[in-house]
Amino acid sequence: MVRGGIERARVRAVLGPTNTGKTHYAVERMLAHESGVMGFPLRLLAREIYDRIVGLKGASLVSLVTG
């Protein structure tokens, strides 16, 4: 969305019951864009998705931050 010559970022929340493909959908949508950020409640899940995206995009284009 562009407003006043400045492109505004859109934030999406993907909600639904367990085991319905939310994470898969969110990763696919994010990878369709030039850049993106995802947050996960579990470090193990974050690492799993990180490894999957590194396999697709390469380690030089992916970061994992935990805390």
A tleap script that builds the chain and sets N, CA, C and O, in Angstrom:
source leaprc.protein.ff14SB
mol = sequence {
  NMET VAL ARG GLY GLY ILE GLU ARG ALA ARG
  VAL ARG ALA VAL LEU GLY PRO THR ASN THR
  GLY LYS THR HIE TYR ALA VAL GLU ARG MET
  LEU ALA HIE GLU SER GLY VAL MET GLY PHE
  PRO LEU ARG LEU LEU ALA ARG GLU ILE TYR
  ASP ARG ILE VAL GLY LEU LYS GLY ALA SER
  LEU VAL SER LEU VAL THR CGLY
}
set mol.1.N position { 0.839 -1.164 0.000 }
set mol.1.CA position { 0.000 0.000 0.000 }
set mol.1.C position { 0.892 1.237 0.000 }
set mol.1.O position { 1.834 1.322 0.788 }
set mol.2.N position { 0.608 2.176 -0.858 }
set mol.2.CA position { 1.389 3.404 -0.932 }
set mol.2.C position { 0.508 4.563 -0.502 }
set mol.2.O position { -0.604 4.735 -1.001 }
set mol.3.N position { 1.012 5.342 0.415 }
set mol.3.CA position { 0.266 6.497 0.901 }
set mol.3.C position { 1.232 7.670 0.977 }
set mol.3.O position { 2.217 7.616 1.713 }
set mol.4.N position { 0.964 8.709 0.238 }
set mol.4.CA position { 1.821 9.882 0.252 }
set mol.4.C position { 3.214 9.602 -0.286 }
set mol.4.O position { 4.178 10.235 0.143 }
set mol.5.N position { 3.337 8.663 -1.222 }
set mol.5.CA position { 4.629 8.343 -1.802 }
set mol.5.C position { 5.482 7.407 -0.965 }
set mol.5.O position { 6.590 7.054 -1.370 }
set mol.6.N position { 4.982 6.998 0.199 }
set mol.6.CA position { 5.728 6.096 1.079 }
set mol.6.C position { 5.005 4.760 1.129 }
set mol.6.O position { 3.810 4.694 1.418 }
set mol.7.N position { 5.745 3.699 0.843 }
set mol.7.CA position { 5.143 2.372 0.896 }
set mol.7.C position { 5.008 1.938 2.351 }
set mol.7.O position { 5.968 1.999 3.119 }
set mol.8.N position { 3.824 1.505 2.715 }
set mol.8.CA position { 3.560 1.075 4.084 }
set mol.8.C position { 3.584 -0.449 4.149 }
set mol.8.O position { 3.018 -1.124 3.289 }
set mol.9.N position { 4.233 -0.976 5.161 }
set mol.9.CA position { 4.306 -2.425 5.346 }
set mol.9.C position { 2.967 -2.948 5.849 }
set mol.9.O position { 2.249 -2.265 6.579 }
set mol.10.N position { 2.649 -4.159 5.448 }
set mol.10.CA position { 1.439 -4.814 5.939 }
set mol.10.C position { 1.855 -5.954 6.855 }
set mol.10.O position { 2.802 -6.686 6.566 }
set mol.11.N position { 1.152 -6.092 7.936 }
set mol.11.CA position { 1.412 -7.164 8.889 }
set mol.11.C position { 0.240 -8.123 8.831 }
set mol.11.O position { -0.917 -7.705 8.868 }
set mol.12.N position { 0.540 -9.414 8.740 }
set mol.12.CA position { -0.509 -10.435 8.692 }
set mol.12.C position { -0.353 -11.382 9.865 }
set mol.12.O position { 0.762 -11.765 10.220 }
set mol.13.N position { -1.447 -11.752 10.453 }
set mol.13.CA position { -1.473 -12.795 11.476 }
set mol.13.C position { -2.198 -13.986 10.871 }
set mol.13.O position { -3.291 -13.842 10.323 }
set mol.14.N position { -1.593 -15.155 10.969 }
set mol.14.CA position { -2.209 -16.378 10.459 }
set mol.14.C position { -2.648 -17.183 11.675 }
set mol.14.O position { -1.815 -17.684 12.431 }
set mol.15.N position { -3.955 -17.302 11.857 }
set mol.15.CA position { -4.515 -17.947 13.044 }
set mol.15.C position { -5.345 -19.158 12.650 }
set mol.15.O position { -5.957 -19.178 11.583 }
set mol.16.N position { -5.364 -20.160 13.507 }
set mol.16.CA position { -6.185 -21.340 13.254 }
set mol.16.C position { -5.820 -22.459 14.203 }
set mol.16.O position { -4.879 -22.335 14.987 }
set mol.17.N position { -6.563 -23.553 14.137 }
set mol.17.CA position { -6.304 -24.696 15.012 }
set mol.17.C position { -4.948 -25.353 14.727 }
set mol.17.O position { -4.330 -25.112 13.690 }
set mol.18.N position { -4.513 -26.168 15.651 }
set mol.18.CA position { -3.270 -26.920 15.515 }
set mol.18.C position { -3.306 -27.813 14.274 }
set mol.18.O position { -4.345 -28.373 13.923 }
set mol.19.N position { -2.155 -27.932 13.623 }
set mol.19.CA position { -1.960 -28.859 12.503 }
set mol.19.C position { -2.854 -28.556 11.298 }
set mol.19.O position { -3.405 -29.464 10.676 }
set mol.20.N position { -2.988 -27.263 10.979 }
set mol.20.CA position { -3.792 -26.881 9.815 }
set mol.20.C position { -2.961 -26.214 8.724 }
set mol.20.O position { -3.515 -25.723 7.740 }
set mol.21.N position { -1.631 -26.190 8.887 }
set mol.21.CA position { -0.766 -25.641 7.855 }
set mol.21.C position { -0.479 -24.160 7.975 }
set mol.21.O position { -0.046 -23.538 7.005 }
set mol.22.N position { -0.711 -23.577 9.142 }
set mol.22.CA position { -0.484 -22.141 9.324 }
set mol.22.C position { 0.969 -21.762 9.072 }
set mol.22.O position { 1.247 -20.800 8.356 }
set mol.23.N position { 1.890 -22.512 9.654 }
set mol.23.CA position { 3.309 -22.190 9.503 }
set mol.23.C position { 3.744 -22.366 8.057 }
set mol.23.O position { 4.453 -21.519 7.514 }
set mol.24.N position { 3.330 -23.447 7.439 }
set mol.24.CA position { 3.675 -23.682 6.035 }
set mol.24.C position { 3.169 -22.531 5.166 }
set mol.24.O position { 3.903 -22.015 4.324 }
set mol.25.N position { 1.931 -22.135 5.370 }
set mol.25.CA position { 1.342 -21.035 4.608 }
set mol.25.C position { 2.124 -19.739 4.837 }
set mol.25.O position { 2.443 -19.022 3.890 }
set mol.26.N position { 2.426 -19.450 6.101 }
set mol.26.CA position { 3.128 -18.209 6.429 }
set mol.26.C position { 4.522 -18.178 5.810 }
set mol.26.O position { 4.951 -17.142 5.301 }
set mol.27.N position { 5.227 -19.298 5.848 }
set mol.27.CA position { 6.568 -19.360 5.253 }
set mol.27.C position { 6.483 -19.164 3.745 }
set mol.27.O position { 7.263 -18.402 3.174 }
set mol.28.N position { 5.556 -19.836 3.105 }
set mol.28.CA position { 5.405 -19.695 1.654 }
set mol.28.C position { 5.084 -18.255 1.267 }
set mol.28.O position { 5.632 -17.741 0.292 }
set mol.29.N position { 4.214 -17.608 2.010 }
set mol.29.CA position { 3.857 -16.212 1.718 }
set mol.29.C position { 5.053 -15.293 1.933 }
set mol.29.O position { 5.307 -14.398 1.127 }
set mol.30.N position { 5.789 -15.516 3.025 }
set mol.30.CA position { 6.952 -14.674 3.299 }
set mol.30.C position { 8.005 -14.829 2.201 }
set mol.30.O position { 8.590 -13.842 1.756 }
set mol.31.N position { 8.243 -16.060 1.771 }
set mol.31.CA position { 9.260 -16.305 0.752 }
set mol.31.C position { 8.869 -15.736 -0.609 }
set mol.31.O position { 9.721 -15.577 -1.483 }
set mol.32.N position { 7.603 -15.432 -0.789 }
set mol.32.CA position { 7.151 -14.829 -2.042 }
set mol.32.C position { 7.517 -13.344 -2.116 }
set mol.32.O position { 7.375 -12.717 -3.166 }
set mol.33.N position { 7.988 -12.786 -1.000 }
set mol.33.CA position { 8.367 -11.375 -0.939 }
set mol.33.C position { 9.884 -11.240 -0.863 }
set mol.33.O position { 10.598 -12.216 -0.632 }
set mol.34.N position { 10.354 -10.037 -1.059 }
set mol.34.CA position { 11.798 -9.775 -1.035 }
set mol.34.C position { 12.397 -9.985 0.354 }
set mol.34.O position { 13.535 -10.438 0.478 }
set mol.35.N position { 11.640 -9.661 1.391 }
set mol.35.CA position { 12.128 -9.837 2.756 }
set mol.35.C position { 10.944 -10.073 3.679 }
set mol.35.O position { 9.793 -9.857 3.300 }
set mol.36.N position { 11.238 -10.515 4.889 }
set mol.36.CA position { 10.167 -10.750 5.847 }
set mol.36.C position { 10.714 -11.155 7.198 }
set mol.36.O position { 11.893 -11.480 7.337 }
set mol.37.N position { 9.845 -11.131 8.189 }
set mol.37.CA position { 10.197 -11.498 9.556 }
set mol.37.C position { 9.091 -12.397 10.091 }
set mol.37.O position { 7.907 -12.148 9.864 }
set mol.38.N position { 9.490 -13.442 10.803 }
set mol.38.CA position { 8.510 -14.319 11.446 }
set mol.38.C position { 8.893 -14.471 12.910 }
set mol.38.O position { 10.075 -14.468 13.255 }
set mol.39.N position { 7.903 -14.602 13.758 }
set mol.39.CA position { 8.135 -14.851 15.174 }
set mol.39.C position { 7.510 -16.177 15.565 }
set mol.39.O position { 6.429 -16.528 15.091 }
set mol.40.N position { 8.194 -16.914 16.433 }
set mol.40.CA position { 7.706 -18.223 16.864 }
set mol.40.C position { 7.759 -18.319 18.381 }
set mol.40.O position { 8.664 -17.764 19.005 }
set mol.41.N position { 6.803 -19.015 18.981 }
set mol.41.CA position { 6.790 -19.139 20.439 }
set mol.41.C position { 7.775 -20.183 20.966 }
set mol.41.O position { 8.071 -20.203 22.161 }
set mol.42.N position { 8.279 -21.037 20.100 }
set mol.42.CA position { 9.170 -22.115 20.534 }
set mol.42.C position { 10.488 -22.056 19.778 }
set mol.42.O position { 10.502 -21.944 18.553 }
set mol.43.N position { 11.588 -22.133 20.505 }
set mol.43.CA position { 12.911 -22.076 19.893 }
set mol.43.C position { 13.129 -23.241 18.924 }
set mol.43.O position { 13.742 -23.061 17.871 }
set mol.44.N position { 12.640 -24.416 19.267 }
set mol.44.CA position { 12.801 -25.579 18.391 }
set mol.44.C position { 12.070 -25.373 17.068 }
set mol.44.O position { 12.599 -25.710 16.009 }
set mol.45.N position { 10.874 -24.829 17.122 }
set mol.45.CA position { 10.132 -24.541 15.894 }
set mol.45.C position { 10.862 -23.488 15.069 }
set mol.45.O position { 10.955 -23.606 13.847 }
set mol.46.N position { 11.378 -22.462 15.736 }
set mol.46.CA position { 12.125 -21.421 15.026 }
set mol.46.C position { 13.328 -22.027 14.311 }
set mol.46.O position { 13.614 -21.674 13.167 }
set mol.47.N position { 14.031 -22.935 14.978 }
set mol.47.CA position { 15.210 -23.566 14.368 }
set mol.47.C position { 14.811 -24.445 13.179 }
set mol.47.O position { 15.502 -24.469 12.160 }
set mol.48.N position { 13.714 -25.153 13.313 }
set mol.48.CA position { 13.233 -26.008 12.226 }
set mol.48.C position { 12.906 -25.173 10.986 }
set mol.48.O position { 13.289 -25.533 9.873 }
set mol.49.N position { 12.210 -24.075 11.179 }
set mol.49.CA position { 11.845 -23.213 10.055 }
set mol.49.C position { 13.085 -22.519 9.495 }
set mol.49.O position { 13.225 -22.375 8.281 }
set mol.50.N position { 13.973 -22.095 10.372 }
set mol.50.CA position { 15.235 -21.495 9.931 }
set mol.50.C position { 15.986 -22.459 9.010 }
set mol.50.O position { 16.429 -22.072 7.929 }
set mol.51.N position { 16.126 -23.698 9.437 }
set mol.51.CA position { 16.835 -24.691 8.622 }
set mol.51.C position { 16.146 -24.899 7.275 }
set mol.51.O position { 16.812 -25.051 6.252 }
set mol.52.N position { 14.829 -24.906 7.275 }
set mol.52.CA position { 14.081 -25.082 6.022 }
set mol.52.C position { 14.326 -23.904 5.072 }
set mol.52.O position { 14.539 -24.100 3.876 }
set mol.53.N position { 14.295 -22.689 5.608 }
set mol.53.CA position { 14.478 -21.513 4.760 }
set mol.53.C position { 15.927 -21.395 4.285 }
set mol.53.O position { 16.173 -20.978 3.153 }
set mol.54.N position { 16.881 -21.755 5.135 }
set mol.54.CA position { 18.285 -21.772 4.709 }
set mol.54.C position { 18.448 -22.724 3.532 }
set mol.54.O position { 19.175 -22.420 2.586 }
set mol.55.N position { 17.785 -23.865 3.581 }
set mol.55.CA position { 17.850 -24.811 2.479 }
set mol.55.C position { 17.285 -24.251 1.187 }
set mol.55.O position { 17.726 -24.623 0.099 }
set mol.56.N position { 16.314 -23.362 1.301 }
set mol.56.CA position { 15.685 -22.777 0.117 }
set mol.56.C position { 16.398 -21.525 -0.383 }
set mol.56.O position { 16.550 -21.339 -1.591 }
set mol.57.N position { 16.834 -20.671 0.532 }
set mol.57.CA position { 17.382 -19.360 0.162 }
set mol.57.C position { 18.891 -19.240 0.323 }
set mol.57.O position { 19.513 -18.400 -0.327 }
set mol.58.N position { 19.492 -20.066 1.181 }
set mol.58.CA position { 20.924 -19.969 1.446 }
set mol.58.C position { 21.197 -19.248 2.756 }
set mol.58.O position { 20.474 -18.327 3.134 }
set mol.59.N position { 22.245 -19.676 3.441 }
set mol.59.CA position { 22.563 -19.153 4.773 }
set mol.59.C position { 22.886 -17.663 4.771 }
set mol.59.O position { 22.676 -16.991 5.780 }
set mol.60.N position { 23.386 -17.140 3.672 }
set mol.60.CA position { 23.756 -15.722 3.638 }
set mol.60.C position { 22.535 -14.800 3.614 }
set mol.60.O position { 22.675 -13.594 3.817 }
set mol.61.N position { 21.347 -15.345 3.370 }
set mol.61.CA position { 20.136 -14.522 3.281 }
set mol.61.C position { 19.171 -14.726 4.447 }
set mol.61.O position { 18.083 -14.149 4.464 }
set mol.62.N position { 19.572 -15.553 5.427 }
set mol.62.CA position { 18.655 -15.913 6.511 }
set mol.62.C position { 19.336 -15.685 7.855 }
set mol.62.O position { 20.531 -15.941 8.004 }
set mol.63.N position { 18.572 -15.203 8.831 }
set mol.63.CA position { 19.095 -15.013 10.186 }
set mol.63.C position { 18.147 -15.641 11.191 }
set mol.63.O position { 16.944 -15.746 10.954 }
set mol.64.N position { 18.709 -16.054 12.312 }
set mol.64.CA position { 17.915 -16.575 13.421 }
set mol.64.C position { 18.344 -15.837 14.676 }
set mol.64.O position { 19.521 -15.841 15.037 }
set mol.65.N position { 17.386 -15.203 15.338 }
set mol.65.CA position { 17.659 -14.486 16.581 }
set mol.65.C position { 16.780 -15.095 17.657 }
set mol.65.O position { 15.561 -15.161 17.499 }
set mol.66.N position { 17.384 -15.539 18.746 }
set mol.66.CA position { 16.619 -16.067 19.877 }
set mol.66.C position { 17.027 -15.309 21.127 }
set mol.66.O position { 18.076 -14.665 21.168 }
set mol.67.N position { 16.202 -15.393 22.124 }
set mol.67.CA position { 16.561 -14.664 23.337 }
set mol.67.C position { 15.778 -15.099 24.520 }
set mol.67.O position { 15.972 -14.573 25.616 }
savepdb mol mol.pdb
quit
